[in-house]
Amino acid sequence: MAVRPARAPDLPMTALRALESAARLGGFAPAAAELGVTPAAITAQIKGLEARLGLSLFTREVRGVRLTEAGTRVLPSLTAAFDAMDSAQTALRQEAAPLSLTIATLPSVAQLWLRPRLAALEAAMPGLAVSITAMEAAPTTRRETADIALFFGPGGRDVLVPVAPSGRTDLPRLSDATWAGDWTVWQRALPGEALPGRGAGAVHSLYALAVEDALSGRGVLMARLSLVESFLAEGRLEEVGSRVQLNQGMQVTVLGSSTVARRVARQISAWIAEQRGHG
């Protein structure tokens, strides 16, 4: 009678996650940020795994850590395994809630462009439940929980235009951290046109706050047309300078494989195309 050899005990999943993330991202701190724990927790997980295996996975250096040759050889299979596991989890969630999805986008796009369109999106697909995740940068791995990414990128199209309430140009110039260079881009494109506004005003970390300041009469904003079009249509803001075409704009990326994600992506793409037509 054949005797099956005893199966080796599984290694701790949390430690393997910590190893894969730290190896892929090149450090314990970025791994901690990705996994939502502290760098000390990542360090403890790695040390415990190394002690259990009797194998060095990282070389500790003055400026951080470096993956050993053994770690380098193991990394591709670990990454592939966790990618496959996360894909399976996503598929299970979609089976449990086939009409639920998450859209990752910039805070400004979430508040000023996407949120006002959710009702129409859900009306077009009865039963659809959309969640929005505001992020400062587009997802970079397949591990993200989002099904769709909506971010500005090259190859799209949008318009820069200075706007102000009641057409006033005697207000300070508003800026935000995301698109701090838009005033300069506009001025370089129109060297012969006077710069609206009377000097530098508030600089906000969020674009939506700069828009609120413009709406409340606190300044002139160099706006992305796609994000202020509704306020222009309502007469709450007016254009106070020429338009400049941008070779970038909102772009849709489908991260999940579900039919629902693809249908929603097509709807959002149609809205973006319509916006470009107005621009």
N, C-alpha and C positions, 0 to 999 in steps of 0.2 A: 504494500500500500504506500503510495507516494505521500511524503510528508512535505507540506508547504513550509518554506522557511518563514520564520517570524518576521512580520513587517516592521521596519524601523519606525520608531515613534515620530509623529509629525513634528516639524519645527514650528515654533509659535508664529501664527499668521501675522500678528502685529509687528513682530521683529522682522519678518520677511518684507512686509510693507515698508517699514522704515529703511531697510537695506536697499530695496529697489528704488525708492524715492530719492534717498541720499545719493545713490550711485548715479541715477539718471540726471539729477539736478546739480550734482557736483558739490554738495555740502550738506551739513546737518541743519543749518538755519533755513535754507529754502525748502528742505524736506519737511521741517516742522511747520512752516507756513502752509505748505500744500496739504498736510495731514491734519492741521488744526491742533497741534500739540506744541509743547515747548522744545527748544533745542536740547535741553537736558534730558527730556524723555526719549528723544531720538538717540542720544548718546548712550543712555542706559540700555535701550533695546539692542543697539549694535554690539555693545560690550557683552551683554548677556548671550547673544547669538555666537559671537566669537569664542567666548568661554565654553559654550556648549559644544561647539564644533572642534575646538582646538585649532582654529584657523584664523589668521589675520585677514580681514576684509578691507581695512583702510589703514593707510600709513598716516599717522598724526604728524603734521608739520606746523611751522610757526604761523603760517597764514591760512590754516585750515586743514583739510584732510584730502588724501589722494587715494583712489581706488587701487588695491593691489592687483597683481596679475590674475590671481584666483577670482577676485571680485569681478574683474573685467570679463573673464570667460563666462561667468555665471549670469551676468546682467542681461544679455539678450533673451535668454530663456525665461528669466524672472519677469521681465517686462512683457513678453508675449503672454505669459500665464496670467498676469494681472489684467492685461488688456482683454483677454478672453473671458475672465471672470466678471469683469465690469460689464462687458457686452451682454453676458448671460443675465446679469442682474437687471440691466436695462430692459432686456426682452421680457423678463418675468414681470417687471413693473408695468410694462405696456400691456401684457396679457391681463393683469389685474385691473388696470385702468386705461383701456385703449384710447380714450378720448382726453387724456391728460397729457400735457407737455409743458416744458419749461423753455423760455426764451431768455438767453443771456444777451445783454446789451449795455451800452453806456448809460449812466444815470440820466443824462440829459435826454437821450433818445427814449428811454423808458418813460420819463415824465412828460415830455413835450410832444412826442410823436407816436409812440406805441400805445401808451395808456388810453388816449382818446379814441383809438381805433379798435380796442378790444371788444367793445359791445358789438360792433359790426362783424368782427371776426367770429365771435361766438354765435351770433345770429345766423351767419352763413353755414355754420356747422353745429347744429343743435346737439347739446350734451357736452360740447367741448369745454374743458377747464384749462385755462392758461395761467401759468405762474411766470413771473418775471424775476430774473436775477440780475441786479445791477452790478456791473464789473467795470473796472477802469481799463482793462485790456481784454482782447478776445481770448477765448480758451485756446490753449496750446497743445492739449493732449486729449486722447480719447476717453480719459477718465472723468472728464467734466460731466456733471449731472444734467446739463442743458441738452435739449434736443435740437435747438436752432440758435445760431449766433447772428446777431444783427449789429454790425460795427461799420464805421467809416473806413474806407480803404481805397487804394489807387485803382483806377479803372472805372470807378463810378463817376457820378457827375452831381455837383451841387453848385450853389451860387453864394458868393459873399456879397453882402449889401449892408451898409450902415443904416440903422433904424433908430427912431426916437419917438416919444409921445408927442403928438400934435406937431410933428415936423420940426421940433426945436433942435437947433445946432449949437446952442450956447451952453450946453451941459458938458460935464466931464466925460471922458472916454472910458467906458467900462471894459474890463478884460476878465478872462478866466484862465485857470491853469491848463485846461485841456487844449485850448486853441489860442495860446498866448501870442502866437505869431501872426494871427489873422490880420491885424491892423497893418503890419508891415507888408504882408502879401498883397493886400488891397492897394496900398500906397505905391508899391513897386509896379503894379499893373497899370496904374493910372497916375503917372508922375506929374501930369499937368493939372490934376484936379485937387482942389483944396481939401485938406483933411478935415472932416466935420468934427465938432467938439472943441472944447477949450482946455486941453491938457489932460493929463492922466488922472483917472478916477480910481474907483475901487477895483481891486483884483480879487476875484472870488475863486475858491477851490472848485466850485461846481458851476457849470454853465447855466443851469436852471436858475441859480441865484442871480446871475448877471441879467438874465432875461427879466426876472422879477423886479430888479432895480430899474431897468429900462421902462417897464410897464408903470412903475410908480413915479416916474419922472425924475429919477436920480442920475440919469446919464444917457449917453449915446452908445449903442452897442454895435459892434461889427458882427452881424448875425449870419448864421447859416440859414439860407432861405427855407430849407426843408423843415427847420425847427421853429420858425416864427411865422410861417405862412398863414396860419389861422388867425394870429393876432393882427396881421396886416389886413386880412379879409374883413375882420370885425372893426377895423378902424382904431384899434387900441395902440397900434404903432404905425408909423409912416416911414417910407424910405427917404433918406436924407443924403443920398449919394448914388453914384452909378453902381451897376451890378458888375461883378467880376466872376467869370466862370472858373470853377475849381475842377481839376482833373482827379477828384476823389469824391466819394459819396457813400451813402449807406449801401451795404452789400449783405446778402443773406447767405449763410452757410448752413447746410443741414448736417448736424452732428450725429443724429440718430438715424436708424434705418426704417422707422415705422412709416406706414402709409400716411398717417395723420400728420406727421412732421413734414412730409413732402408736400401734402396739400396746403398746409398752413404756409409753408415757405413760398409756394406759388402765389398765394393770395398776397403775402407781404411784398413779394417781388412786383406784383401788378401795381400795388399802391406806390412803390418807389418809382416805377416806370411812369406812372401818371404824374407824380411830383416832378419828374425830370421834364415832362412835357410842358408843365406850367412854368418851369424855370427857363 
